[in-house]
Amino acid sequence: MSPRANWKGSLKIAELACPVALYSATSTSDRIAFHMINRATGHRLRRTFVDSETGAPVDSDDQVKGYEVDKNDYVILEPEEIALSRPQSDKAMTIENFLGWAEIDTVFFDKPYYLSPSQSDASELFVLIREGLRRNKVAAIAKATLFRRARTLLISAHGDGLLAITLHFDYEARSADQAFDDAPDVKIQGEMLKLAKHIIDTKRGFFDPSKFEDRYEQALAEFVKAKLDGKAVAPPRKARDAKVVNLLDALRESAALSDKAGKPATRKRAAPARKARMAATRRKAS
């Protein structure tokens, strides 16, 4: 089944307009999901809003949004007032400028989307935009109204299409100054740097997301399967305490282990094991 577009409009550069469709590049739908259950009856629970003072349930018609200006003092905004503050969409993703990848601060990256032409007669213009970005090694900064919010996006060539990443606003990104205040000012040189380079060279590999392990999801899948099979759930193994070692000795030992292991093999993609396990669990449950 073809994916459903999250948004359709035009990618505009100056007087050129290319009809495009926007698709989510990531999804959490394959994660294990739980429902809240009444232990006594086995029935699902539903969430109800109640008045914090009286404890009485509040009907949806009486639920409004409020901004707290002081303790227990709120400015109430009606739904129609909030609707007036939303920007009007012109269904355009307008490119404002271009910049090299070295100028991009990844701290501002929010959510990735795929962009592809939404009409067959737009293919030539779409490819022109894609190859222009790729060959000049630049990305585009664009503005658009997406999902009832004005957003800034970073657009770059990606495979046969384009990747559009929504960006955080400046006020949403925290400064690194405080986080790095206690960073030590230590000079590393000589054998340590050579050993570190050697370890990096021997362990250099490919970017392969199929190798990323979600240990929490794996553990949950094993627990669910054990419950279905009527088996006892094994407790997780305790992590060993880290030993305090001499840094130079540790680097020498790591370098020796890296030499024994050798360089990693060429990339070979494998089907995610977790999906196979969960598919088997669902079949057993049904």
C-alpha atoms as an extended CHARMM CRD file, in Angstrom:
* protein
*
       286  EXT
         1         1  MET       CA              0.0000000000        0.0000000000        0.0000000000  PROA      1               0.0000000000
         2         2  SER       CA              1.3520000000        3.4120000000       -0.9780000000  PROA      2               0.0000000000
         3         3  PRO       CA              2.0310000000        5.7340000000        1.9580000000  PROA      3               0.0000000000
         4         4  ARG       CA             -0.4300000000        8.5280000000        2.5800000000  PROA      4               0.0000000000
         5         5  ALA       CA              0.9080000000       12.0440000000        2.1180000000  PROA      5               0.0000000000
         6         6  ASN       CA              0.9270000000       14.2270000000        5.2350000000  PROA      6               0.0000000000
         7         7  TRP       CA              0.7930000000       17.3870000000        3.1390000000  PROA      7               0.0000000000
         8         8  LYS       CA              0.5620000000       18.4260000000       -0.5000000000  PROA      8               0.0000000000
         9         9  GLY       CA              1.5230000000       21.7520000000       -2.0140000000  PROA      9               0.0000000000
        10        10  SER       CA              4.1840000000       23.4470000000       -4.1170000000  PROA      10              0.0000000000
        11        11  LEU       CA              7.9310000000       23.7340000000       -3.6170000000  PROA      11              0.0000000000
        12        12  LYS       CA              8.6970000000       27.2500000000       -4.8250000000  PROA      12              0.0000000000
        13        13  ILE       CA             11.9890000000       28.7890000000       -5.9680000000  PROA      13              0.0000000000
        14        14  ALA       CA             11.5830000000       32.3330000000       -7.2660000000  PROA      14              0.0000000000
        15        15  GLU       CA              8.9790000000       32.0440000000      -10.0470000000  PROA      15              0.0000000000
        16        16  LEU       CA              9.2150000000       28.2390000000      -10.3100000000  PROA      16              0.0000000000
        17        17  ALA       CA              6.6780000000       26.0460000000       -8.5150000000  PROA      17              0.0000000000
        18        18  CYS       CA              6.9460000000       22.2520000000       -8.3010000000  PROA      18              0.0000000000
        19        19  PRO       CA              3.9420000000       20.2610000000       -6.9870000000  PROA      19              0.0000000000
        20        20  VAL       CA              5.1850000000       18.0200000000       -4.1560000000  PROA      20              0.0000000000
        21        21  ALA       CA              3.9130000000       15.6190000000       -1.5280000000  PROA      21              0.0000000000
        22        22  LEU       CA              5.3180000000       15.3510000000        2.0050000000  PROA      22              0.0000000000
        23        23  TYR       CA              5.6080000000       11.9560000000        3.7530000000  PROA      23              0.0000000000
        24        24  SER       CA              6.7350000000       11.0840000000        7.2800000000  PROA      24              0.0000000000
        25        25  ALA       CA             10.2320000000        9.6080000000        7.1840000000  PROA      25              0.0000000000
        26        26  THR       CA              9.9910000000        8.0220000000       10.6440000000  PROA      26              0.0000000000
        27        27  SER       CA              7.3050000000        6.2070000000       12.6120000000  PROA      27              0.0000000000
        28        28  THR       CA              6.8700000000        4.7630000000       16.0950000000  PROA      28              0.0000000000
        29        29  SER       CA              3.9550000000        2.5060000000       15.1030000000  PROA      29              0.0000000000
        30        30  ASP       CA              6.1230000000       -0.6470000000       15.3370000000  PROA      30              0.0000000000
        31        31  ARG       CA              6.9470000000       -0.0150000000       18.9770000000  PROA      31              0.0000000000
        32        32  ILE       CA              5.2290000000       -2.1980000000       21.5580000000  PROA      32              0.0000000000
        33        33  ALA       CA              2.1880000000       -0.3210000000       22.8610000000  PROA      33              0.0000000000
        34        34  PHE       CA              0.3260000000       -0.8910000000       26.1230000000  PROA      34              0.0000000000
        35        35  HSD       CA             -3.1850000000       -0.0470000000       27.2990000000  PROA      35              0.0000000000
        36        36  MET       CA             -4.1280000000        0.8030000000       30.8640000000  PROA      36              0.0000000000
        37        37  ILE       CA             -6.2160000000       -2.0360000000       32.3020000000  PROA      37              0.0000000000
        38        38  ASN       CA             -8.3570000000       -2.4990000000       35.3940000000  PROA      38              0.0000000000
        39        39  ARG       CA             -6.5240000000       -5.3120000000       37.1850000000  PROA      39              0.0000000000
        40        40  ALA       CA             -9.7400000000       -6.4910000000       38.8730000000  PROA      40              0.0000000000
        41        41  THR       CA            -11.9420000000       -6.7370000000       35.7400000000  PROA      41              0.0000000000
        42        42  GLY       CA             -9.4510000000       -6.8930000000       32.8640000000  PROA      42              0.0000000000
        43        43  HSD       CA            -11.2700000000       -4.0170000000       31.1460000000  PROA      43              0.0000000000
        44        44  ARG       CA             -9.5450000000       -1.0790000000       29.4880000000  PROA      44              0.0000000000
        45        45  LEU       CA             -9.5210000000        2.2430000000       31.3040000000  PROA      45              0.0000000000
        46        46  ARG       CA            -10.5220000000        5.5520000000       29.7530000000  PROA      46              0.0000000000
        47        47  ARG       CA             -9.2120000000        8.9560000000       30.7420000000  PROA      47              0.0000000000
        48        48  THR       CA            -11.6130000000       11.5810000000       32.0960000000  PROA      48              0.0000000000
        49        49  PHE       CA            -10.8600000000       15.2320000000       32.9020000000  PROA      49              0.0000000000
        50        50  VAL       CA            -12.0020000000       16.2550000000       36.3810000000  PROA      50              0.0000000000
        51        51  ASP       CA            -12.1010000000       19.5850000000       38.1880000000  PROA      51              0.0000000000
        52        52  SER       CA             -8.9520000000       19.8030000000       40.3440000000  PROA      52              0.0000000000
        53        53  GLU       CA            -10.8890000000       21.3720000000       43.2400000000  PROA      53              0.0000000000
        54        54  THR       CA            -14.2890000000       19.6480000000       43.1880000000  PROA      54              0.0000000000
        55        55  GLY       CA            -13.2140000000       16.3410000000       41.6360000000  PROA      55              0.0000000000
        56        56  ALA       CA            -16.2970000000       16.4120000000       39.3910000000  PROA      56              0.0000000000
        57        57  PRO       CA            -15.9850000000       15.1920000000       35.7610000000  PROA      57              0.0000000000
        58        58  VAL       CA            -15.9820000000       18.0260000000       33.1750000000  PROA      58              0.0000000000
        59        59  ASP       CA            -17.8870000000       17.6760000000       29.8830000000  PROA      59              0.0000000000
        60        60  SER       CA            -15.9250000000       18.3250000000       26.6870000000  PROA      60              0.0000000000
        61        61  ASP       CA            -18.0550000000       21.4310000000       25.9690000000  PROA      61              0.0000000000
        62        62  ASP       CA            -16.8170000000       22.9940000000       29.2200000000  PROA      62              0.0000000000
        63        63  GLN       CA            -13.1280000000       22.2380000000       28.5960000000  PROA      63              0.0000000000
        64        64  VAL       CA            -11.1450000000       25.2880000000       27.4510000000  PROA      64              0.0000000000
        65        65  LYS       CA             -7.4550000000       26.1690000000       27.3350000000  PROA      65              0.0000000000
        66        66  GLY       CA             -5.9390000000       28.6010000000       29.8070000000  PROA      66              0.0000000000
        67        67  TYR       CA             -2.5640000000       30.3050000000       30.2000000000  PROA      67              0.0000000000
        68        68  GLU       CA             -1.3990000000       30.6000000000       33.8300000000  PROA      68              0.0000000000
        69        69  VAL       CA             -0.3310000000       34.1770000000       34.6520000000  PROA      69              0.0000000000
        70        70  ASP       CA             -0.2000000000       33.5970000000       38.4110000000  PROA      70              0.0000000000
        71        71  LYS       CA             -0.9450000000       30.7300000000       40.7670000000  PROA      71              0.0000000000
        72        72  ASN       CA             -4.5210000000       29.5970000000       40.0070000000  PROA      72              0.0000000000
        73        73  ASP       CA             -5.0420000000       32.6650000000       37.8040000000  PROA      73              0.0000000000
        74        74  TYR       CA             -5.5550000000       31.8900000000       34.1060000000  PROA      74              0.0000000000
        75        75  VAL       CA             -6.2380000000       33.7560000000       30.8890000000  PROA      75              0.0000000000
        76        76  ILE       CA             -8.9200000000       31.7030000000       29.1480000000  PROA      76              0.0000000000
        77        77  LEU       CA             -8.7240000000       31.2570000000       25.3660000000  PROA      77              0.0000000000
        78        78  GLU       CA            -11.7710000000       30.0160000000       23.4840000000  PROA      78              0.0000000000
        79        79  PRO       CA            -11.2580000000       27.5500000000       20.5910000000  PROA      79              0.0000000000
        80        80  GLU       CA            -12.2110000000       30.1830000000       18.0020000000  PROA      80              0.0000000000
        81        81  GLU       CA             -9.6670000000       32.6230000000       19.4960000000  PROA      81              0.0000000000
        82        82  ILE       CA             -6.8980000000       30.0050000000       19.2220000000  PROA      82              0.0000000000
        83        83  ALA       CA             -8.0010000000       29.2790000000       15.6420000000  PROA      83              0.0000000000
        84        84  LEU       CA             -7.5580000000       32.9740000000       14.7620000000  PROA      84              0.0000000000
        85        85  SER       CA             -3.9110000000       32.8480000000       15.8630000000  PROA      85              0.0000000000
        86        86  ARG       CA             -3.0740000000       29.9960000000       13.4950000000  PROA      86              0.0000000000
        87        87  PRO       CA             -1.3780000000       31.0780000000       10.2610000000  PROA      87              0.0000000000
        88        88  GLN       CA             -3.2790000000       30.6610000000        7.0140000000  PROA      88              0.0000000000
        89        89  SER       CA             -1.7920000000       28.0600000000        4.7200000000  PROA      89              0.0000000000
        90        90  ASP       CA             -1.0870000000       28.9600000000        1.0870000000  PROA      90              0.0000000000
        91        91  LYS       CA              0.0380000000       25.3730000000        0.3620000000  PROA      91              0.0000000000
        92        92  ALA       CA              3.4990000000       26.6390000000       -0.5880000000  PROA      92              0.0000000000
        93        93  MET       CA              6.9470000000       25.6030000000        0.6490000000  PROA      93              0.0000000000
        94        94  THR       CA              9.0040000000       28.6290000000       -0.3280000000  PROA      94              0.0000000000
        95        95  ILE       CA             12.7940000000       28.3590000000       -0.5680000000  PROA      95              0.0000000000
        96        96  GLU       CA             14.4330000000       31.4840000000        0.8450000000  PROA      96              0.0000000000
        97        97  ASN       CA             18.1610000000       30.7330000000        0.5920000000  PROA      97              0.0000000000
        98        98  PHE       CA             20.8240000000       28.0440000000        0.2800000000  PROA      98              0.0000000000
        99        99  LEU       CA             23.6830000000       27.0970000000        2.5700000000  PROA      99              0.0000000000
       100       100  GLY       CA             26.5150000000       24.5770000000        2.6850000000  PROA      100             0.0000000000
       101       101  TRP       CA             26.2930000000       21.5420000000        4.9550000000  PROA      101             0.0000000000
       102       102  ALA       CA             29.2130000000       22.8020000000        7.0480000000  PROA      102             0.0000000000
       103       103  GLU       CA             27.0510000000       25.7700000000        8.1090000000  PROA      103             0.0000000000
       104       104  ILE       CA             24.1810000000       23.6270000000        9.4620000000  PROA      104             0.0000000000
       105       105  ASP       CA             23.7920000000       23.2180000000       13.2200000000  PROA      105             0.0000000000
       106       106  THR       CA             22.1490000000       19.8120000000       13.7560000000  PROA      106             0.0000000000
       107       107  VAL       CA             20.9330000000       20.8560000000       17.2300000000  PROA      107             0.0000000000
       108       108  PHE       CA             18.0370000000       22.5330000000       15.4310000000  PROA      108             0.0000000000
       109       109  PHE       CA             16.8870000000       19.3490000000       13.6320000000  PROA      109             0.0000000000
       110       110  ASP       CA             13.3430000000       18.3520000000       14.5480000000  PROA      110             0.0000000000
       111       111  LYS       CA             11.4930000000       15.8010000000       12.3810000000  PROA      111             0.0000000000
       112       112  PRO       CA             12.4160000000       14.3650000000        8.9440000000  PROA      112             0.0000000000
       113       113  TYR       CA             10.0380000000       14.0370000000        5.9900000000  PROA      113             0.0000000000
       114       114  TYR       CA             10.3970000000       12.8130000000        2.4230000000  PROA      114             0.0000000000
       115       115  LEU       CA              9.4620000000       15.0900000000       -0.4630000000  PROA      115             0.0000000000
       116       116  SER       CA              8.5230000000       13.7110000000       -3.8710000000  PROA      116             0.0000000000
       117       117  PRO       CA              6.7230000000       15.1240000000       -6.9350000000  PROA      117             0.0000000000
       118       118  SER       CA              2.9430000000       14.8180000000       -6.6330000000  PROA      118             0.0000000000
       119       119  GLN       CA              2.3190000000       15.1290000000      -10.3870000000  PROA      119             0.0000000000
       120       120  SER       CA              4.0560000000       13.3190000000      -13.2400000000  PROA      120             0.0000000000
       121       121  ASP       CA              4.4740000000       16.5120000000      -15.2800000000  PROA      121             0.0000000000
       122       122  ALA       CA              6.5740000000       17.9970000000      -12.4390000000  PROA      122             0.0000000000
       123       123  SER       CA              9.2950000000       15.3320000000      -12.6390000000  PROA      123             0.0000000000
       124       124  GLU       CA             11.7710000000       17.3700000000      -14.6750000000  PROA      124             0.0000000000
       125       125  LEU       CA             11.6350000000       20.3980000000      -12.3700000000  PROA      125             0.0000000000
       126       126  PHE       CA             11.8400000000       18.1770000000       -9.2820000000  PROA      126             0.0000000000
       127       127  VAL       CA             14.9570000000       16.4210000000      -10.5880000000  PROA      127             0.0000000000
       128       128  LEU       CA             16.4880000000       19.7920000000      -11.4870000000  PROA      128             0.0000000000
       129       129  ILE       CA             16.0310000000       20.9860000000       -7.8860000000  PROA      129             0.0000000000
       130       130  ARG       CA             17.3420000000       17.7120000000       -6.4430000000  PROA      130             0.0000000000
       131       131  GLU       CA             20.4550000000       17.5870000000       -8.6190000000  PROA      131             0.0000000000
       132       132  GLY       CA             21.1210000000       21.2950000000       -8.1300000000  PROA      132             0.0000000000
       133       133  LEU       CA             21.2590000000       20.7300000000       -4.3690000000  PROA      133             0.0000000000
       134       134  ARG       CA             23.3230000000       17.5690000000       -4.6780000000  PROA      134             0.0000000000
       135       135  ARG       CA             25.9420000000       18.7830000000       -7.1310000000  PROA      135             0.0000000000
       136       136  ASN       CA             26.4560000000       22.0950000000       -5.3670000000  PROA      136             0.0000000000
       137       137  LYS       CA             26.5820000000       20.3270000000       -1.9570000000  PROA      137             0.0000000000
       138       138  VAL       CA             24.0450000000       22.7010000000       -0.4500000000  PROA      138             0.0000000000
       139       139  ALA       CA             20.7230000000       22.5370000000        1.3810000000  PROA      139             0.0000000000
       140       140  ALA       CA             17.7900000000       24.9240000000        1.0910000000  PROA      140             0.0000000000
       141       141  ILE       CA             16.0470000000       26.8300000000        3.8630000000  PROA      141             0.0000000000
       142       142  ALA       CA             12.2990000000       26.9880000000        3.1940000000  PROA      142             0.0000000000
       143       143  LYS       CA              9.2240000000       28.3430000000        4.9580000000  PROA      143             0.0000000000
       144       144  ALA       CA              5.8010000000       26.6800000000        4.9800000000  PROA      144             0.0000000000
       145       145  THR       CA              2.6570000000       26.3610000000        7.0570000000  PROA      145             0.0000000000
       146       146  LEU       CA              2.5030000000       22.7160000000        8.1180000000  PROA      146             0.0000000000
       147       147  PHE       CA             -0.0550000000       21.1780000000       10.4440000000  PROA      147             0.0000000000
       148       148  ARG       CA             -1.4140000000       24.5980000000       11.4900000000  PROA      148             0.0000000000
       149       149  ARG       CA              2.0120000000       26.0170000000       12.3830000000  PROA      149             0.0000000000
       150       150  ALA       CA              4.5020000000       28.1870000000       10.5130000000  PROA      150             0.0000000000
       151       151  ARG       CA              7.6000000000       26.0700000000       10.1080000000  PROA      151             0.0000000000
       152       152  THR       CA             11.1430000000       26.4590000000        8.7920000000  PROA      152             0.0000000000
       153       153  LEU       CA             12.5700000000       23.4680000000        6.9250000000  PROA      153             0.0000000000
       154       154  LEU       CA             15.9670000000       22.3150000000        5.7370000000  PROA      154             0.0000000000
       155       155  ILE       CA             15.6850000000       20.6110000000        2.3260000000  PROA      155             0.0000000000
       156       156  SER       CA             18.4370000000       18.4490000000        0.8390000000  PROA      156             0.0000000000
       157       157  ALA       CA             18.9060000000       15.8100000000       -1.8500000000  PROA      157             0.0000000000
       158       158  HSD       CA             18.2250000000       12.3090000000       -0.5550000000  PROA      158             0.0000000000
       159       159  GLY       CA             18.4150000000        9.2850000000       -2.8420000000  PROA      159             0.0000000000
       160       160  ASP       CA             15.8860000000        9.7080000000       -5.6470000000  PROA      160             0.0000000000
       161       161  GLY       CA             14.0150000000       12.4340000000       -3.7950000000  PROA      161             0.0000000000
       162       162  LEU       CA             14.3730000000       15.1990000000       -1.2290000000  PROA      162             0.0000000000
       163       163  LEU       CA             14.6050000000       15.1680000000        2.5450000000  PROA      163             0.0000000000
       164       164  ALA       CA             12.8030000000       17.9720000000        4.3930000000  PROA      164             0.0000000000
       165       165  ILE       CA             13.6630000000       18.3690000000        8.0730000000  PROA      165             0.0000000000
       166       166  THR       CA             11.5650000000       20.6920000000       10.2010000000  PROA      166             0.0000000000
       167       167  LEU       CA             13.7640000000       22.9320000000       12.3280000000  PROA      167             0.0000000000
       168       168  HSD       CA             13.3750000000       24.0830000000       15.9010000000  PROA      168             0.0000000000
       169       169  PHE       CA             13.0290000000       27.8120000000       16.4380000000  PROA      169             0.0000000000
       170       170  ASP       CA             15.8860000000       29.7000000000       18.0550000000  PROA      170             0.0000000000
       171       171  TYR       CA             14.0390000000       30.0130000000       21.3820000000  PROA      171             0.0000000000
       172       172  GLU       CA             13.5730000000       26.2180000000       21.5240000000  PROA      172             0.0000000000
       173       173  ALA       CA             17.2920000000       25.3700000000       21.3140000000  PROA      173             0.0000000000
       174       174  ARG       CA             19.2690000000       25.5590000000       24.5410000000  PROA      174             0.0000000000
       175       175  SER       CA             22.7260000000       27.0890000000       24.6220000000  PROA      175             0.0000000000
       176       176  ALA       CA             25.6190000000       24.6580000000       25.0740000000  PROA      176             0.0000000000
       177       177  ASP       CA             27.5310000000       27.1100000000       27.2570000000  PROA      177             0.0000000000
       178       178  GLN       CA             26.1960000000       25.8490000000       30.5920000000  PROA      178             0.0000000000
       179       179  ALA       CA             26.4150000000       22.2010000000       29.5700000000  PROA      179             0.0000000000
       180       180  PHE       CA             30.1010000000       22.6300000000       28.7070000000  PROA      180             0.0000000000
       181       181  ASP       CA             31.0280000000       24.8630000000       31.6560000000  PROA      181             0.0000000000
       182       182  ASP       CA             32.6720000000       21.9800000000       33.5010000000  PROA      182             0.0000000000
       183       183  ALA       CA             34.3520000000       20.4740000000       30.4280000000  PROA      183             0.0000000000
       184       184  PRO       CA             38.0210000000       19.9350000000       31.3760000000  PROA      184             0.0000000000
       185       185  ASP       CA             40.7490000000       21.8250000000       29.5560000000  PROA      185             0.0000000000
       186       186  VAL       CA             43.1970000000       18.9460000000       29.1210000000  PROA      186             0.0000000000
       187       187  LYS       CA             45.8730000000       18.6590000000       26.4550000000  PROA      187             0.0000000000
       188       188  ILE       CA             46.1240000000       15.1710000000       24.9390000000  PROA      188             0.0000000000
       189       189  GLN       CA             49.1300000000       14.3620000000       22.7760000000  PROA      189             0.0000000000
       190       190  GLY       CA             51.7700000000       11.8060000000       21.9140000000  PROA      190             0.0000000000
       191       191  GLU       CA             51.0710000000        8.0830000000       22.2680000000  PROA      191             0.0000000000
       192       192  MET       CA             47.5010000000        8.5750000000       23.5060000000  PROA      192             0.0000000000
       193       193  LEU       CA             46.4110000000       10.3580000000       20.3330000000  PROA      193             0.0000000000
       194       194  LYS       CA             48.1630000000        7.7630000000       18.1420000000  PROA      194             0.0000000000
       195       195  LEU       CA             46.4600000000        4.9020000000       19.9810000000  PROA      195             0.0000000000
       196       196  ALA       CA             43.0750000000        6.6400000000       19.7550000000  PROA      196             0.0000000000
       197       197  LYS       CA             43.5410000000        7.1100000000       15.9890000000  PROA      197             0.0000000000
       198       198  HSD       CA             44.5660000000        3.4650000000       15.6270000000  PROA      198             0.0000000000
       199       199  ILE       CA             41.4200000000        2.2730000000       17.4570000000  PROA      199             0.0000000000
       200       200  ILE       CA             39.2260000000        4.5180000000       15.3070000000  PROA      200             0.0000000000
       201       201  ASP       CA             40.8470000000        3.3010000000       12.0820000000  PROA      201             0.0000000000
       202       202  THR       CA             40.4660000000       -0.4000000000       12.9620000000  PROA      202             0.0000000000
       203       203  LYS       CA             36.8240000000        0.0450000000       14.0250000000  PROA      203             0.0000000000
       204       204  ARG       CA             35.7530000000        2.2650000000       11.1410000000  PROA      204             0.0000000000
       205       205  GLY       CA             32.5200000000        0.9700000000        9.5810000000  PROA      205             0.0000000000
       206       206  PHE       CA             29.3180000000        1.9200000000        7.7670000000  PROA      206             0.0000000000
       207       207  PHE       CA             26.2350000000        3.7970000000        8.9350000000  PROA      207             0.0000000000
       208       208  ASP       CA             23.8200000000        0.8570000000        9.2010000000  PROA      208             0.0000000000
       209       209  PRO       CA             20.6550000000        1.4940000000       11.2780000000  PROA      209             0.0000000000
       210       210  SER       CA             19.7380000000       -2.2240000000       11.0670000000  PROA      210             0.0000000000
       211       211  LYS       CA             22.5620000000       -2.7860000000       13.5790000000  PROA      211             0.0000000000
       212       212  PHE       CA             21.0730000000       -0.3850000000       16.1370000000  PROA      212             0.0000000000
       213       213  GLU       CA             19.6410000000       -2.2940000000       19.1010000000  PROA      213             0.0000000000
       214       214  ASP       CA             16.5710000000       -1.1760000000       21.0270000000  PROA      214             0.0000000000
       215       215  ARG       CA             17.2340000000       -3.2860000000       24.1070000000  PROA      215             0.0000000000
       216       216  TYR       CA             14.1480000000       -2.0140000000       25.9020000000  PROA      216             0.0000000000
       217       217  GLU       CA             11.8710000000       -3.1450000000       23.0430000000  PROA      217             0.0000000000
       218       218  GLN       CA             13.6770000000       -6.4860000000       22.8410000000  PROA      218             0.0000000000
       219       219  ALA       CA             13.2120000000       -7.0630000000       26.5600000000  PROA      219             0.0000000000
       220       220  LEU       CA              9.5210000000       -6.1400000000       26.3770000000  PROA      220             0.0000000000
       221       221  ALA       CA              9.0060000000       -8.5520000000       23.4550000000  PROA      221             0.0000000000
       222       222  GLU       CA             10.6620000000      -11.3430000000       25.4360000000  PROA      222             0.0000000000
       223       223  PHE       CA              8.5110000000      -10.5980000000       28.4900000000  PROA      223             0.0000000000
       224       224  VAL       CA              5.3010000000      -10.6180000000       26.4230000000  PROA      224             0.0000000000
       225       225  LYS       CA              6.2490000000      -13.9040000000       24.7550000000  PROA      225             0.0000000000
       226       226  ALA       CA              7.1490000000      -15.4650000000       28.1150000000  PROA      226             0.0000000000
       227       227  LYS       CA              3.7490000000      -14.4220000000       29.5140000000  PROA      227             0.0000000000
       228       228  LEU       CA              1.9440000000      -15.9120000000       26.4970000000  PROA      228             0.0000000000
       229       229  ASP       CA              3.8830000000      -19.1590000000       26.9230000000  PROA      229             0.0000000000
       230       230  GLY       CA              3.1670000000      -19.2330000000       30.6620000000  PROA      230             0.0000000000
       231       231  LYS       CA              6.8430000000      -19.0520000000       31.5190000000  PROA      231             0.0000000000
       232       232  ALA       CA              8.5160000000      -17.1510000000       34.3360000000  PROA      232             0.0000000000
       233       233  VAL       CA             10.0660000000      -13.8280000000       33.4150000000  PROA      233             0.0000000000
       234       234  ALA       CA             13.8140000000      -13.8300000000       33.9960000000  PROA      234             0.0000000000
       235       235  PRO       CA             15.1360000000      -10.7580000000       35.8380000000  PROA      235             0.0000000000
       236       236  PRO       CA             17.5950000000       -8.5750000000       33.8960000000  PROA      236             0.0000000000
       237       237  ARG       CA             21.2820000000       -9.0710000000       34.5160000000  PROA      237             0.0000000000
       238       238  LYS       CA             22.9250000000       -6.4840000000       36.7200000000  PROA      238             0.0000000000
       239       239  ALA       CA             25.4990000000       -4.2440000000       35.1000000000  PROA      239             0.0000000000
       240       240  ARG       CA             29.0320000000       -4.6770000000       36.3730000000  PROA      240             0.0000000000
       241       241  ASP       CA             30.6990000000       -1.7890000000       38.1450000000  PROA      241             0.0000000000
       242       242  ALA       CA             33.2270000000        0.0160000000       35.9770000000  PROA      242             0.0000000000
       243       243  LYS       CA             36.8410000000       -0.4270000000       37.0200000000  PROA      243             0.0000000000
       244       244  VAL       CA             39.0970000000        2.5660000000       37.5380000000  PROA      244             0.0000000000
       245       245  VAL       CA             42.0150000000        2.0900000000       35.1580000000  PROA      245             0.0000000000
       246       246  ASN       CA             44.9780000000        3.9980000000       33.8490000000  PROA      246             0.0000000000
       247       247  LEU       CA             43.8870000000        5.7240000000       30.6090000000  PROA      247             0.0000000000
       248       248  LEU       CA             47.0650000000        4.9650000000       28.6810000000  PROA      248             0.0000000000
       249       249  ASP       CA             46.9910000000        1.2720000000       29.7210000000  PROA      249             0.0000000000
       250       250  ALA       CA             43.3210000000        1.0670000000       28.7400000000  PROA      250             0.0000000000
       251       251  LEU       CA             44.0640000000        2.5570000000       25.3120000000  PROA      251             0.0000000000
       252       252  ARG       CA             46.8850000000        0.0600000000       24.7560000000  PROA      252             0.0000000000
       253       253  GLU       CA             44.6010000000       -2.8370000000       25.7220000000  PROA      253             0.0000000000
       254       254  SER       CA             41.8020000000       -1.5260000000       23.4790000000  PROA      254             0.0000000000
       255       255  ALA       CA             44.1860000000       -1.1490000000       20.5560000000  PROA      255             0.0000000000
       256       256  ALA       CA             45.3730000000       -4.7310000000       21.0180000000  PROA      256             0.0000000000
       257       257  LEU       CA             41.7740000000       -6.0120000000       21.0890000000  PROA      257             0.0000000000
       258       258  SER       CA             40.9370000000       -3.9960000000       17.9800000000  PROA      258             0.0000000000
       259       259  ASP       CA             43.8830000000       -5.5740000000       16.1470000000  PROA      259             0.0000000000
       260       260  LYS       CA             42.6830000000       -9.0710000000       17.0820000000  PROA      260             0.0000000000
       261       261  ALA       CA             39.1230000000       -8.3550000000       15.9980000000  PROA      261             0.0000000000
       262       262  GLY       CA             40.2400000000       -6.8690000000       12.6840000000  PROA      262             0.0000000000
       263       263  LYS       CA             38.2960000000       -4.4360000000       10.5670000000  PROA      263             0.0000000000
       264       264  PRO       CA             34.5110000000       -4.8760000000       10.3800000000  PROA      264             0.0000000000
       265       265  ALA       CA             33.1080000000       -6.7700000000        7.4100000000  PROA      265             0.0000000000
       266       266  THR       CA             31.4300000000       -4.9690000000        4.5400000000  PROA      266             0.0000000000
       267       267  ARG       CA             27.9000000000       -3.8230000000        5.2090000000  PROA      267             0.0000000000
       268       268  LYS       CA             25.1750000000       -6.4170000000        4.9140000000  PROA      268             0.0000000000
       269       269  ARG       CA             21.6550000000       -5.3730000000        5.7690000000  PROA      269             0.0000000000
       270       270  ALA       CA             19.5150000000       -7.8090000000        7.6960000000  PROA      270             0.0000000000
       271       271  ALA       CA             15.8220000000       -7.8340000000        8.4680000000  PROA      271             0.0000000000
       272       272  PRO       CA             15.2190000000       -6.3860000000       11.9610000000  PROA      272             0.0000000000
       273       273  ALA       CA             15.0350000000       -9.3050000000       14.3830000000  PROA      273             0.0000000000
       274       274  ARG       CA             12.5810000000       -7.5370000000       16.6870000000  PROA      274             0.0000000000
       275       275  LYS       CA              9.8940000000       -7.3140000000       13.9910000000  PROA      275             0.0000000000
       276       276  ALA       CA             10.1850000000      -11.0580000000       13.3360000000  PROA      276             0.0000000000
       277       277  ARG       CA              9.8920000000      -11.8340000000       17.0420000000  PROA      277             0.0000000000
       278       278  MET       CA              6.8800000000       -9.5820000000       17.5330000000  PROA      278             0.0000000000
       279       279  ALA       CA              5.1570000000      -10.9900000000       14.4250000000  PROA      279             0.0000000000
       280       280  ALA       CA              5.5110000000      -14.4650000000       15.9080000000  PROA      280             0.0000000000
       281       281  THR       CA              4.1760000000      -13.1990000000       19.2310000000  PROA      281             0.0000000000
       282       282  ARG       CA              1.1240000000      -11.6290000000       17.5700000000  PROA      282             0.0000000000
       283       283  ARG       CA              0.4010000000      -14.8160000000       15.6140000000  PROA      283             0.0000000000
       284       284  LYS       CA              0.5250000000      -16.8310000000       18.8090000000  PROA      284             0.0000000000
       285       285  ALA       CA             -1.7360000000      -14.3310000000       20.5820000000  PROA      285             0.0000000000
       286       286  SER       CA             -4.3420000000      -14.5550000000       17.7890000000  PROA      286             0.0000000000
